[in-house]
Amino acid sequence: MPASDEEAGIRIELVFATTEKQTLLSVVVPEGCTAANAVTGSTLTKEFPNVDFSNCPIGVWGRPVSADYRLVAGDRLEIYRPLRHDPREARRELATQGRSMGQARQKPDSR
């Protein structure tokens, strides 16, 4: 829950992205605010109404954290989208076809 006045809290960044849009918010939250409270109290829930943020993994500066992680000034709270496909399974599937991840993205030669 973002605070209205910098004196009342700490500044953090909230980051979320879909395939179509990236959002980075700089907000002030109360000292002792949890990661879950920062997410649910942010404008992200209105900006992305179809996303169930309670089921999204979260991290701070690329390291996974739990919902009850207490934020500190300067934290970059990242909300990760659930994966559509397990990357390990995708690599295994491609390997059975004799291909790799880089080859999966290449378009067939049109000669």
N, C-alpha and C positions, 0 to 999 in steps of 0.2 A: 504494500500500500504506500504509494508515493507520498511523501510529506510535501507541504506547500512551501516551506521555508527552509533554506539550506542550514540555518542554525539548528533546526529541529532534527537533523538526521545526517546521513552520509550519502555521497554521490556514488552511483554505480551505473553500469551500462547493462541494458537488456538487449539481447540479440535473438532474432528469429528469422527464418527464411523459408519460403516455399520455392517451388521451381519457377514461379512467376515473379516473386517479389521478396526483397530483403528489407528488414526493418532493424534499425539500431536506435535505441532510445537512451538518452542520458537522463536519469531520474534521481531524485533524492528520496531515500526511504528512511524510516526511523531506525535509530541504532538498535541492534538486536533483531532486526527484521530477518525472517527466514526466506530462503529461496522461493518456497511455495507462495508465501504471502506477497512477495515482490511481483511474481508472475500474475497471480489472481487479482492483485490491486492495480495492475498496469492497464494501459489502453490496448494492449495486444489482444485481450479477450474481445474487445469491440472491433478491432481492426481485422481479426481473423475469427469470425463467429463460428465457423465450421470446424475449428480445431479444438479438440479436447485436451487442453493443456495439462490436466491432471494426470494424463497417461503418457506425456512426453518425457523422455529422459532429459536431465539437465546437467550442466557442468559449469565450472568456473575456470576460465582461461584454458579450456580444452581438457580439464580433468573432471571426471564424473563426480557429482556430489549428490547427497540425499536431499529430499524436500525440506528437511529440518535444518539444513546447513545455515548457520548464522552468517550473513553477509558482512563484509568489512569494506571500508572506503576503498574505491578503486577497483572493486571486483567487476569482472565482465561476465555476467550471468547469461549463459547460452542455453537456449531451449532447442533441443534436437527433434527433428521430425522422426516418427517411427519409420523404419525401413520397409519398403515394399517387398524387397527380396533380400535374403541373407546373402551378403557378398561371398561368403565361403561356399555356399551352395551354388551360386552363379558361376564361380570359378570352376567348381567340380563339374558342372554341366558342360561348360565350354571345353574343359580338358577331355571329357569323354568324346567330344566332337573333334578333338585335335586342334582346338583354337585357344586363344588367350584373351584376356580382357581388352588389350589394345586392338586385337583383330576383330573383336566383336563390334567395335565402334566404326571400323572402316567400312566404307561402301564397296560393294563388289566392283571389280574392274569392268568397265563397259566397253571393252575393245571389241 
